[in-house]
Structure formats: C-alpha cells, structure tokens
Amino acid sequence: SSPVVNATFGLRGTIGLQLGDHASSVAYVPANATAAEFASALQEAGNISTVRVSMDILQPSPPLGNDARRWRVTFTSFADAGDVPLLNVEHLPDGTQARVNVTEVVKGQSAPVARIDLV
C-alpha cells in the first residue's frame, strides 16, 4: 500500500514557464493541466510553436498525495528545429510540497535540410 503523505491540499494555481532567458512572454499552465491543456498554454504564449505533450500522474489527490504530475514536452516544429532553450520556471503553483523541476531529457538537433534552386 502507498504511504500516506497527509497533504493539506493538492497542487493548484498555475505554473509560469518561459522559453529561455530572453523570451517575451510567459505561459501560465494550470497545475492540474491535461497534456492537451499544457500544450495549448505553451503554444498560446507566442514564443513556442508546435509541441507534443504527454502527462503522468505521480501522486493521488489529497489526503493520500498532492496530485503531483509529470509532463514531457517534445518540440516538434521543423521551423524551430535545433536545440531549444530550457523552460524557465517563472511562477510556482500553490500546494503541499509544491515545486517544479525542468530537465532536458534529449538534446535537440536540427534535421538535415536540402536547398534546391530552380533557375
């Protein structure tokens, strides 16, 4: 059986994420966002084009856990191919043991591009 965490309340509010140090906007993602909601929030921020997101629930809802989640974001835009800067955490959610860790799992790389001139 799972150990009881005795969480006072689950994670709530929003997580503010910014792409790199020089991004012009912050994406505010609900702490309980689905994968689709997470992707939409990132893309609507304006400086992130196309992403694919998956989500895992790491802990149950209170009182047995804090409703912690893990999202995996894959940047899929051909136009922005290459090594994308890490997402910076600009705003933390509220909740028992609330924290956000951003880790690069796979370093991005550009796909080969062919240029064909018809003259």
Secondary structure per residue as TSV (DSSP state, phi and psi in degrees):
chain	resnum	aa	ss	phi	psi
A	1	S	-	360.0	156.0
A	2	S	-	-78.4	142.6
A	3	P	-	-69.1	145.5
A	4	V	-	-82.9	126.8
A	5	V	-	-87.5	-22.3
A	6	N	-	57.3	48.3
A	7	A	-	-68.3	131.5
A	8	T	S	-67.4	-46.4
A	9	F	S	-154.2	156.5
A	10	G	-	-75.4	174.0
A	11	L	-	-65.8	136.0
A	12	R	B	-151.1	170.1
A	13	G	S	89.8	-148.9
A	14	T	E	-129.8	159.0
A	15	I	E	-109.7	125.6
A	16	G	E	-95.5	120.8
A	17	L	E	-123.0	140.1
A	18	Q	E	-130.4	138.0
A	19	L	E	-83.6	103.5
A	20	G	S	73.8	-179.8
A	21	D	T	-79.2	-19.0
A	22	H	T	-114.9	21.4
A	23	A	-	-70.6	149.5
A	24	S	S	-91.7	-11.1
A	25	S	-	-144.4	163.4
A	26	V	-	-115.5	134.0
A	27	A	E	-91.1	124.2
A	28	Y	E	-101.9	112.0
A	29	V	E	-108.3	127.8
A	30	P	E	-58.1	140.4
A	31	A	T	-62.4	-21.9
A	32	N	T	-109.7	27.6
A	33	A	-	-65.7	143.2
A	34	T	-	-74.6	172.6
A	35	A	H	-60.7	-42.8
A	36	A	H	-65.1	-40.8
A	37	E	H	-65.8	-38.8
A	38	F	H	-63.1	-46.9
A	39	A	H	-61.2	-45.2
A	40	S	H	-61.0	-44.0
A	41	A	H	-62.4	-42.0
A	42	L	H	-64.4	-45.9
A	43	Q	H	-69.7	-33.7
A	44	E	H	-73.4	-16.7
A	45	A	T	-66.6	-20.2
A	46	G	S	100.6	-24.8
A	47	N	S	-108.5	8.4
A	48	I	-	-125.7	123.2
A	49	S	-	-83.8	-101.1
A	50	T	-	-103.7	130.4
A	51	V	E	-134.3	156.9
A	52	R	E	-118.6	132.7
A	53	V	E	-127.8	136.8
A	54	S	E	-121.1	157.9
A	55	M	E	-138.5	138.7
A	56	D	E	-122.6	139.0
A	57	I	E	-89.6	122.3
A	58	L	-	-93.7	-29.6
A	59	Q	S	-137.9	150.3
A	60	P	-	-72.0	174.2
A	61	S	S	-70.2	161.2
A	62	P	T	-57.8	151.4
A	63	P	T	-89.1	0.9
A	64	L	S	-85.1	-8.9
A	65	G	-	-171.6	-175.9
A	66	N	-	-110.9	16.3
A	67	D	-	65.2	33.3
A	68	A	-	-65.2	147.0
A	69	R	E	-135.3	159.1
A	70	R	E	-128.1	128.6
A	71	W	E	-112.1	140.6
A	72	R	E	-114.0	121.0
A	73	V	E	-109.3	126.5
A	74	T	E	-116.1	122.0
A	75	F	E	-82.2	119.5
A	76	T	-	-115.5	3.4
A	77	S	-	-74.2	125.8
A	78	F	S	-67.2	-34.8
A	79	A	T	-64.5	-32.3
A	80	D	T	-106.9	29.0
A	81	A	-	-62.5	151.6
A	82	G	S	124.7	-168.9
A	83	D	-	-80.6	110.1
A	84	V	-	-84.1	140.9
A	85	P	-	-61.0	155.3
A	86	L	-	-65.5	151.6
A	87	L	E	-74.1	127.9
A	88	N	E	-92.9	139.1
A	89	V	E	-86.5	116.8
A	90	E	E	-104.6	-17.1
A	91	H	E	-153.6	130.7
A	92	L	-	-96.7	148.8
A	93	P	-	-75.0	169.1
A	94	D	B	-92.3	157.7
A	95	G	S	139.4	167.6
A	96	T	T	-64.9	125.2
A	97	Q	T	56.4	40.8
A	98	A	-	-74.6	125.9
A	99	R	-	-158.9	157.3
A	100	V	-	-130.2	127.2
A	101	N	-	-117.4	132.3
A	102	V	-	-114.3	126.7
A	103	T	-	-131.7	135.2
A	104	E	-	-82.8	121.3
A	105	V	S	-91.2	-43.9
A	106	V	S	-132.8	126.0
A	107	K	-	-70.0	133.1
A	108	G	-	-71.5	154.5
A	109	Q	-	-148.5	150.9
A	110	S	-	-80.0	142.5
A	111	A	-	-82.6	150.5
A	112	P	-	-60.7	139.1
A	113	V	-	-121.8	132.0
A	114	A	-	-101.6	137.6
A	115	R	-	-110.9	127.2
A	116	I	-	-122.1	121.6
A	117	D	-	-104.4	127.5
A	118	L	-	-104.6	112.1
A	119	V	-	-115.7	360.0
